[in-house]
Amino acid sequence: MRSRIWILPSLVTLANLVCGFAAIGIATYGELELAETLRWRGLDAFALASLFILAAMVFDAVDGKIARMANLTSEFGAQLDSLCDMVSFGLAPAYLVFLTALNKDLFQRDRYAWVCAALFIICAALRLARFNVQSKPDHKGHQYFQGLPTPAAGGLLASMLLVDSSLGMPLTLPAALLPFVTVILAGLMVSYFPYIHLANHLFKERGSFRYLVVVVLVVLAFLAMAQYYEYILLAGFGLYCLSGPAWGAYRRFVLHLTVGITEAPSTDPDGETSSDSGPDEGL
């Protein structure tokens, strides 16, 4: 029996893939000293490539929502989403890190830059494969991820490159820390730390009035400081990436010592987060 392929969600997912490919292409053009032809509003090639990675995140967050709202979810869409995520949030960020490390001489030997980027790609692939195996048909309880989602890892690297570009110096602190952060993110992706599913929490069907007010205030605050968007993105992605280890430490060293407090999300004997289900791997 043929499985149905729904056009609209698949097109949005493929837009994610195209953005990832565009990021790789733009970074390559910049490496070939054709960056002047790619300048847009003062952004260099690497900053523009980073924006395409962030644009891929938007499509990745939207495609699953469209599929569920229109009841168009399918196994094909879930597998296509993971393949596109591998390019946009695995290959593209690692490629940018690799080129940045070479251009700014962050390593004494080029092979170290290659190993750093390869480790990120490998862990991203393992993270997505584990997600596909553990995903369950019922997505309504999908409120947490097991391990750092690949879009968040790629988003943090992209935001670091944006800040590096905005500073306009040969070597900046974000660029110097880029290889170390890349290795840490690789480990977090294959970890068992629980990470909240932001899209499902922000766009849940029913919420309190206080919840709505908080969301509106956060959006207005971001718009008010839009000229510093790269720093806001860096802070947001950084806090999200740290939230998993922080929650894991809190659950391990505080909750289990406190009588009468129930942990959430709960885990089964194998360490799998019980609420980790659903067809998409976006934030």
ROKOLSE-239421 format. One record per residue (C-alpha): x, y, z negated; residue number from 1. Coordinates in pm, 1 decimal. Each point is the difference from the previous one (the first is absolute). Layout:
residues N
        x        y        z num
        X        Y        Z NUM
...
end
This chain:
residues 283
        x        y        z num
      0.0      0.0      0.0   1
    141.9    335.0    104.5   2
     59.4    257.8   -265.7   3
   -134.2    346.0     69.5   4
    239.3    289.9     54.6   5
   -156.9    327.3   -107.5   6
    118.7    286.8    218.8   7
    -21.4    309.5   -224.2   8
    187.6   -131.6   -306.7   9
    259.4   -162.6    226.7  10
     59.6    327.4    185.0  11
     58.1    182.5   -328.5  12
    240.0   -274.0   -110.1  13
    185.2     24.3    331.5  14
     30.4    376.2    -50.8  15
    195.3    -89.4   -313.5  16
    232.7   -211.4    215.5  17
     44.4    277.5    257.3  18
     95.6    247.4   -273.3  19
    264.1   -239.6   -129.0  20
    139.3    -49.4    349.0  21
     -2.4    377.4     55.6  22
    203.2     48.0   -319.4  23
    263.1   -243.4    129.5  24
      5.8    164.1    343.5  25
     28.2    354.2   -136.4  26
    283.1    -98.5   -234.8  27
    180.4   -163.0    294.2  28
    -39.6    315.6    209.9  29
    145.9    199.1   -287.8  30
    294.7   -239.2    -17.9  31
     57.8     52.3    373.6  32
     32.0    376.4    -61.7  33
   -329.2     76.9    167.4  34
   -147.3    135.0   -322.1  35
    -53.2    350.9    135.7  36
   -261.1   -131.5    242.1  37
   -186.4   -155.6   -292.9  38
     -1.8    296.0   -238.9  39
   -342.7     95.9   -129.4  40
    -48.8    288.1   -243.8  41
    360.5    -12.0   -107.3  42
      1.0   -373.5    -73.9  43
    291.9   -206.9    122.4  44
    -36.5   -344.9    155.2  45
     31.5   -190.9   -327.3  46
   -257.5    218.2   -177.0  47
   -239.9    -38.4    291.0  48
     54.1   -377.2     -2.9  49
    -77.2     -0.6   -373.2  50
   -327.9    181.3     66.6  51
    -99.7   -273.6    243.7  52
     59.5   -259.2   -272.1  53
   -231.0    200.9   -227.9  54
   -255.5     23.1    282.3  55
     14.5   -379.1     29.1  56
    -95.0    -15.4   -368.1  57
   -317.0    195.6     72.8  58
   -105.3   -241.9    272.6  59
     89.5   -294.3   -223.6  60
   -222.5    133.6   -278.0  61
   -289.3     73.3    234.3  62
    -17.0   -315.9    211.4  63
   -101.8   -229.8   -285.3  64
   -259.8    246.8   -123.4  65
   -155.0     27.4    347.4  66
    -11.6   -378.2     33.7  67
   -167.3    -48.6   -338.0  68
   -247.7    287.9     34.9  69
   -113.3   -133.4    338.9  70
     23.0   -364.1   -116.0  71
    257.3    -69.3    272.3  72
    264.0   -181.8   -205.1  73
    173.6   -297.4    160.2  74
    304.1   -221.1    -46.5  75
    138.9    139.6    324.5  76
    -13.0    353.6   -139.6  77
    174.5   -104.5   -319.9  78
    288.0   -164.5    187.5  79
     28.5    288.6    245.5  80
     16.1    244.0   -291.8  81
    296.4   -182.2   -153.4  82
    186.9    -15.0    330.4  83
    -45.5    374.3     50.3  84
    103.3     70.2   -359.7  85
    321.4   -193.1     57.8  86
     96.4    240.8    277.6  87
   -121.1    325.8   -155.0  88
     99.7    -57.9   -363.5  89
    272.7   -261.1     33.0  90
    198.8     48.2    318.1  91
    -46.7    375.4     53.6  92
    103.9    119.7   -351.1  93
    293.9   -243.9     -7.1  94
    114.9    127.7    339.6  95
    -12.3    360.8   -122.6  96
    195.2    -91.6   -312.6  97
    258.5   -180.8    211.0  98
     51.9    296.8    233.6  99
      8.2    248.1   -288.0 100
    261.8   -206.1   -182.8 101
    216.0     -7.3    312.7 102
    -39.6    369.9     82.2 103
     74.3    119.5   -352.8 104
    274.9   -256.2    -71.4 105
   -175.9   -132.8   -309.0 106
    204.2   -322.0     13.9 107
    368.9    -56.8     57.7 108
    -88.4   -284.1    233.1 109
   -289.7     -3.2    244.1 110
    -83.0   -360.2    -83.3 111
   -129.2    108.5   -341.6 112
   -256.0    226.5    165.3 113
   -108.6   -291.6    217.6 114
    -34.3   -231.8   -302.1 115
   -201.8    260.6   -190.5 116
   -244.6     48.0    287.9 117
    -21.2   -374.4     68.6 118
    -82.9    -71.1   -364.7 119
   -290.9    245.3     14.9 120
   -136.7   -160.4    318.2 121
     29.0   -351.6   -144.1 122
   -179.8     91.7   -322.4 123
   -272.6    182.6    193.8 124
    -59.8   -312.4    209.6 125
     -9.3   -219.4   -311.1 126
   -238.8    243.1   -170.7 127
   -242.5     -2.0    291.6 128
     18.4   -378.3     43.8 129
    -70.9    -54.0   -370.7 130
   -293.9    240.1     18.7 131
   -151.8   -186.5    295.8 132
     31.8   -335.3   -175.6 133
   -147.6    125.3   -328.1 134
   -278.5    212.6    148.4 135
   -352.4   -120.3    -62.8 136
   -312.4     51.6    210.9 137
   -174.1    202.8   -271.9 138
    149.2    351.4     17.1 139
   -237.8    172.7   -240.5 140
    219.0    -71.7   -301.2 141
    314.5    114.8    176.7 142
    117.3    263.5   -245.5 143
    365.8    -95.8    -50.1 144
    295.5   -118.2    206.7 145
    263.3   -248.9   -106.0 146
    330.6    172.1     70.8 147
     56.8    340.8    156.9 148
   -204.7     40.0    322.6 149
    213.1     50.5    310.8 150
   -170.0    333.9     92.6 151
    104.9    145.9   -336.0 152
    358.5   -117.4     45.4 153
     17.9    143.1    350.3 154
   -173.4    318.8   -112.9 155
    255.7     65.8   -273.3 156
    290.2    -39.7    242.0 157
   -173.0    227.0    253.1 158
    -65.3    268.6   -262.4 159
    364.8    -12.4   -110.3 160
    106.6     59.2    359.8 161
   -244.5    291.7     25.6 162
    150.1    164.1   -308.8 163
    349.5    -62.1    132.8 164
    -92.3    169.1    327.6 165
   -164.0    299.3   -173.3 166
    313.2     70.0   -204.9 167
    206.8     32.9    316.8 168
    332.0   -105.1   -154.6 169
    252.8   -257.4    127.2 170
    -48.3   -217.5   -308.0 171
   -283.9     30.6   -249.9 172
    -94.8   -190.8   -313.1 173
   -294.8   -180.6    168.1 174
    228.6   -114.5    281.8 175
    270.7   -114.1   -242.5 176
   -254.4   -201.0   -199.7 177
   -168.3   -145.7    308.8 178
    195.9   -332.4     13.2 179
    -49.7    -68.3   -370.9 180
   -370.8     82.1     17.3 181
    -33.7   -224.7    305.3 182
    142.3   -297.9   -190.0 183
   -221.7     70.4   -303.3 184
   -309.4     24.0    220.1 185
     89.3   -329.9    164.9 186
      2.6   -165.0   -341.6 187
   -327.3    162.3   -104.5 188
   -176.7   -126.0    313.2 189
     71.3   -363.3    -86.0 190
    -58.1     49.7   -372.2 191
   -312.7    -98.9   -194.0 192
    -67.1    346.1   -142.0 193
   -366.2    105.3     34.4 194
    -66.8    309.3    211.3 195
   -336.4    170.3     16.1 196
   -184.5      1.9    334.9 197
    -35.9    378.3     42.7 198
   -228.2    -11.1    303.6 199
   -255.8   -222.7   -171.9 200
     11.0    212.2   -314.6 201
    -20.8    336.0    177.6 202
   -271.8   -104.7    243.8 203
   -204.5   -233.0   -215.9 204
   -370.6      4.3     66.3 205
   -108.7    116.6   -344.2 206
    186.7    212.8   -251.3 207
    -65.1    242.1   -282.3 208
    -37.5    375.3     45.7 209
    322.3     51.7   -196.3 210
    178.0   -227.7    246.4 211
   -126.9    212.2    291.4 212
    118.1    321.0   -168.1 213
    348.3   -142.8    -55.3 214
     30.9   -106.7    364.4 215
   -112.9    343.0    123.2 216
    245.5    178.6   -230.2 217
    287.5   -217.9    119.2 218
    -84.1     72.7    364.9 219
    -25.8    375.1    -65.1 220
    331.6     -1.8   -187.5 221
    167.5   -172.4    293.5 222
   -144.2    253.3    245.7 223
    112.8    290.2   -219.2 224
    358.2   -127.5      4.3 225
     -3.3   -127.5    359.2 226
    317.1    192.7     88.9 227
    186.5   -233.0   -237.4 228
   -167.3   -310.6    138.0 229
    323.5   -199.0     30.8 230
     75.8     41.2   -371.1 231
   -358.4    -83.7    -94.2 232
     13.3   -315.0    212.2 233
    334.1    -97.1   -150.4 234
   -133.4     44.3   -352.8 235
   -322.4   -187.6     79.7 236
    169.4   -298.0    163.9 237
    266.7     -7.1   -269.5 238
   -255.0    -10.4   -281.1 239
   -199.2   -269.8    176.8 240
    308.7   -217.3     51.4 241
     88.4     37.8   -367.7 242
   -355.4    -74.0   -114.2 243
     37.1   -374.7     57.8 244
    302.8    -54.7   -227.3 245
   -145.6    247.1   -251.3 246
   -331.1   -186.7    -17.7 247
    181.4   -333.3    -11.8 248
    215.5    116.5   -291.3 249
   -301.7    145.3   -179.5 250
   -194.2   -321.6     43.7 251
    292.4   -214.1   -113.4 252
    125.9    198.2   -298.0 253
   -312.2    184.5   -120.8 254
   -321.9   -175.7     98.3 255
    104.9   -349.5   -106.6 256
    100.3    138.2   -341.3 257
   -332.8    176.4    -51.7 258
   -280.7   -215.6   -133.4 259
   -330.4     21.8    180.6 260
    122.7    171.9    318.3 261
    -71.3   -180.0    324.6 262
    252.6     32.3    278.3 263
   -105.5    123.9    341.7 264
     56.2   -116.4    258.3 265
     11.9   -358.4   -129.3 266
    241.3   -254.6    140.7 267
    -24.7   -372.1     50.9 268
    262.6   -250.9   -122.1 269
    194.3     39.4    325.3 270
     37.7    374.0    -51.7 271
   -240.8    100.5    276.6 272
   -212.7    306.4    -60.4 273
   -356.4   -125.0     -4.7 274
   -140.1    315.5    160.4 275
    242.0    -13.0    294.0 276
   -233.7    -80.8    283.0 277
   -111.9    154.6    321.4 278
     95.3     18.0    365.5 279
    210.9    316.1      5.6 280
    331.8     87.9   -160.8 281
    -28.8    378.0      2.7 282
     21.3    222.2   -307.0 283
end
